[in-house]
Amino acid sequence: MPEDVYKGVDIIEHAYNFYKINGGKFVNADEESRKSALVEYALPLNIDGLEKDLAKYRYRIRYLVQRKLASQERCGKADC
């Protein structure tokens, strides 16, 4: 596997589930066809996961930003 590729567990899971659904259908297909089919399958799953993660952490991020801003206002400067 190339060094500069994303090696996240989600990609491995998507590839495994893609194989369970499609079997060896894409084994002899050209690389572009395999890639296109896998992206068509996995991209919506990744987007859904990202949206769920953002929804889960959005409140926490907003809280931390507001806390930092309040602290800066109390200090009267941006680098406290």
C-alpha positions in Angstrom: 0.0 0.0 0.0 1.4 3.4 -0.8 2.7 5.5 2.1 0.7 8.6 1.4 -2.8 7.0 1.4 -5.3 7.2 4.2 -5.3 4.0 6.2 -8.3 4.5 8.4 -10.2 1.5 9.8 -13.4 2.9 8.2 -11.9 2.4 4.7 -11.0 -1.2 5.5 -14.6 -1.8 6.8 -16.1 -0.2 3.7 -13.9 -2.3 1.4 -14.9 -5.5 3.4 -18.6 -4.7 3.3 -18.3 -3.7 -0.4 -16.8 -7.1 -1.1 -19.5 -8.9 0.9 -22.1 -7.2 -1.2 -20.4 -7.5 -4.6 -18.2 -10.6 -4.2 -15.6 -10.8 -6.9 -17.6 -8.8 -9.4 -14.8 -6.1 -9.7 -11.7 -8.3 -9.4 -11.1 -8.3 -13.2 -12.4 -4.7 -13.7 -10.0 -1.9 -14.5 -8.8 0.2 -11.7 -11.0 3.2 -12.5 -14.2 1.0 -12.5 -13.3 -0.5 -9.2 -12.5 2.9 -7.7 -15.6 4.4 -9.0 -17.8 1.6 -7.7 -16.2 1.7 -4.2 -16.5 5.5 -4.0 -20.1 5.3 -5.1 -20.7 2.8 -2.2 -18.5 4.3 0.5 -18.7 8.1 0.0 -22.3 8.4 1.2 -21.3 6.3 4.3 -18.4 8.5 5.0 -20.5 11.7 4.6 -23.1 10.3 7.0 -20.5 9.4 9.6 -19.0 12.9 9.3 -22.3 14.5 9.8 -23.1 12.4 12.8 -19.6 13.2 14.3 -20.1 16.9 13.7 -23.5 16.9 15.3 -22.1 15.1 18.3 -19.1 17.4 18.8 -20.7 20.7 17.6 -22.0 21.6 21.1 -18.6 20.8 22.8 -16.7 22.9 20.2 -19.1 25.8 20.6 -18.8 25.6 24.4 -15.0 25.6 24.3 -14.9 28.6 21.9 -17.3 30.5 24.1 -15.3 29.7 27.2 -12.1 30.9 25.6 -13.8 34.2 24.4 -15.2 34.8 27.9 -11.7 34.2 29.4 -10.2 36.7 26.9 -12.8 39.3 27.7 -12.0 38.9 31.4 -8.3 39.3 30.7 -8.9 42.1 28.3 -6.6 40.6 25.7 -6.6 37.9 23.0 -3.5 35.9 24.2 -4.3 35.2 27.9 
